[in-house]
Structure formats: structure tokens, C-alpha cells
Amino acid sequence: MTKEFKKYAIKYTLEFFVIVLGISISFLINEWNSNKNNMISHKNDLKGLLNDLKNDSLKFNPILIGLEEGKIATQKIVEVSEAFNIKKIDYDELVVELIKVGFPYGYSTFFMTDATYKSLLLDNKINSFPQNIQKKIINYYEFIAKRVVDNNHIVDEISLNYYNKIHPFALYYNNNEENHSLINNYFKIESVKEKYKSIDLFIGSSNLLNRIFVYKNQISRFSNERDDLAKVLKEYSKSIP
């Protein structure tokens, strides 16, 4: 082996290792940048989920308050309509009590804030979360959300039927609350008298009261599920560097 050959062999070997080292370092830098960007994105997704859950919490509270108020008002209608049907009070007394109650229940329903969750699914980033947390997220936004929507439909259907067919005065009252003359004259109409003297008011109000009670319990459970998921995500956020 000549000196010249050795010279070039050493030269090209060094150049080869320099190139390999340069490529390796470049690859490591790119991988580091990619991991850094993925972590930033993951933190933003986590923050987005927590913000959405906070919005849900803000929605739960007024709905629960409305349900409690609706339960009290509807319970009163059940009581006075029952008293009328067993002849403890007469029609005029029934009217006075119904006017006092006015519009009993606004049937406001709950809809989840799920923009971040949909984004996670669309970009397949849900897999960035640990498996146990993935299950909790999916349970909240899929299974609980479906139960929420199903119960929303039931509440809307029962409430609309109640106000349109059983207790139409409530809607009339809502539109003419300040006009006491119109409100008092409403119950003097013969067809109205016939409707409110039937047992339908008692039965319909009892059905609505039962649905309000069930829905209130369900919303309370959904709220607890929200609290549990938010707690888990907050704890998880502490483990992220």
C-alpha cells in the first residue's frame, strides 16, 4: 500500500465520518424540533379541553338552577290541580294559583362544548394522551354526550306538548305578563274553562314534574362526570414538562 493511497484513504474516511456525523446531528435536531412542536401542540390541545370543560361547567349551573325552580313551580301546579279535582278548591281558586305560578319551567337544555375534541379526532391527536385518559375523554364526549342529546329531546318534546296542549296559559302568560286584564279574562273563555277543569292538567303536570326530576338528576351526574374529567386532565398537565 503506497503512501499516497494511505493519504487518500484517511482523507475519504474522515470525510465519510464527517458527512455521517453531520447527517446524524441534523436528524437529531429535526427530531428534537418535531418532538418540541408536538409537545407544544399537545399542551395547547390539553388547554383547549380544559377551557371547553370550563364552559360546560358554566352552562350546567344555570340549567340546574332553572330545573330546581321549574320543579318547585310545577309541583305547585300539581298540588293545586289535584286539590281542584278532589274538590278542595273551586275553579276561581285554581285560576288564582295558576296565575301566581305563571310560566313554570323554561326547559333550557344542555349542549357540550366539543370543538377541541372534534379537532383531536380530525387530526388523530387523541392518541397523544395516555390510554386511561383517552377512555375518559371519549366516554365524556361520545357516550355521555349521546345521553345528553337523547334527554334533551325528551325534555323538549314533553315540555312543548305540555305548553301547547295541557297548559297553554303558561305561554299566554309569558307573552302578556304585564297585561293583568288579558290574563284574568283568559280563564273566562268557555273552551279554556273546559280544558282546565279536566284532569289532564293534573296528569300532564305530574308527567312534566317527573321529567324535570329525572333530567335534574341526569344533569347533576353529567356535571360530576365533567368535574372528574377536568380533575384528571389538570393532574395530567402537571406531569408534562
MOSUL-V531576 format. One record per backbone hydrogen bond with DSSP energy under -1.0 kcal/mol. NH is the residue of the N-H (numbers start at 1). CO is the residue of the C=O. E is the energy in kcal/mol with one decimal. If there is no record, write none. Layout:
nh=<NH,NH>
co=<CO,CO>
e=<E,E>
This chain:
nh=<6,7,8,9,10,11,12,13,14,15,16,17,18,19,20,21,22,23,24,25,26,27,28,29,30,31,32,33,34,35,36,37,38,39,40,41,42,43,44,45,46,47,48,49,50,51,52,53,54,55,56,57,58,59,60,61,63,64,65,66,67,68,69,70,71,72,73,74,75,76,77,78,79,80,81,82,83,84,85,86,87,88,89,94,95,96,97,98,99,100,101,102,118,119,120,121,122,123,125,126,128,129,134,135,136,137,138,139,140,141,142,144,146,147,148,149,150,151,152,153,154,155,156,157,158,159,160,161,162,163,164,165,166,167,170,172,173,174,175,176,179,180,183,184,185,186,188,189,193,194,195,196,197,203,204,205,206,207,208,209,210,211,212,213,214,215,216,217,218,219,220,221,222,223,224,225,226,227,228,229,230,231,232,233,234,235,236,237,239>
co=<2,3,4,5,6,7,8,9,10,11,12,13,14,15,16,17,18,19,20,21,22,23,24,25,26,27,28,29,30,31,32,33,34,35,36,37,38,39,40,41,42,43,44,45,46,47,48,49,50,51,52,53,54,55,56,57,59,60,61,62,63,64,65,66,67,68,69,70,71,72,73,74,75,76,77,78,79,80,81,82,84,83,83,90,91,92,93,94,95,96,97,98,114,115,116,117,118,119,120,120,125,126,130,131,132,133,134,135,136,137,138,139,142,143,144,145,146,147,148,149,150,151,152,153,154,155,156,157,158,159,160,161,162,162,167,168,169,170,171,172,176,178,179,180,181,182,185,186,189,190,191,192,193,199,200,201,202,203,204,205,206,207,208,209,210,211,212,213,214,215,216,217,218,219,220,221,222,223,224,225,226,227,228,229,230,231,232,233,236>
e=<-2.2,-2.2,-2.2,-2.7,-2.6,-2.0,-2.9,-2.1,-2.4,-2.2,-2.3,-2.4,-2.4,-2.4,-2.8,-2.8,-2.6,-2.6,-2.7,-2.7,-2.4,-2.6,-2.6,-2.6,-2.5,-2.6,-2.5,-2.6,-2.6,-2.7,-2.4,-2.7,-2.6,-2.2,-2.2,-2.5,-2.5,-2.5,-2.1,-2.3,-2.5,-2.5,-2.4,-2.4,-2.2,-2.2,-2.3,-2.5,-1.9,-2.1,-2.1,-2.1,-2.0,-1.5,-2.4,-1.5,-1.4,-2.6,-2.2,-2.6,-2.4,-2.1,-2.5,-2.7,-2.5,-2.0,-2.4,-2.7,-2.2,-1.5,-1.6,-2.5,-2.2,-2.6,-2.6,-2.1,-2.4,-2.0,-2.1,-1.8,-1.5,-3.3,-1.0,-2.1,-2.5,-2.0,-1.9,-2.3,-2.4,-1.8,-1.9,-2.5,-2.3,-1.8,-2.3,-2.0,-2.5,-2.4,-2.6,-1.0,-1.6,-1.5,-2.6,-2.1,-1.3,-2.6,-2.9,-2.5,-2.1,-2.5,-2.0,-2.6,-1.8,-1.8,-2.5,-2.5,-2.6,-2.4,-2.4,-2.2,-1.8,-2.7,-2.7,-2.6,-2.6,-2.6,-2.6,-2.1,-2.2,-2.5,-2.2,-2.4,-1.1,-3.7,-1.5,-2.0,-3.7,-2.1,-1.6,-1.3,-1.4,-1.1,-1.8,-2.3,-2.2,-1.5,-1.6,-1.2,-2.6,-2.4,-1.7,-2.7,-1.5,-2.3,-3.3,-2.3,-1.9,-2.1,-2.3,-2.6,-2.2,-2.1,-2.6,-2.3,-2.4,-3.0,-2.4,-1.8,-2.2,-2.9,-2.0,-1.9,-2.8,-2.5,-1.9,-2.2,-2.2,-2.4,-2.3,-2.4,-2.7,-2.2,-2.1,-2.5,-2.2,-2.1,-2.3,-2.2,-1.3>
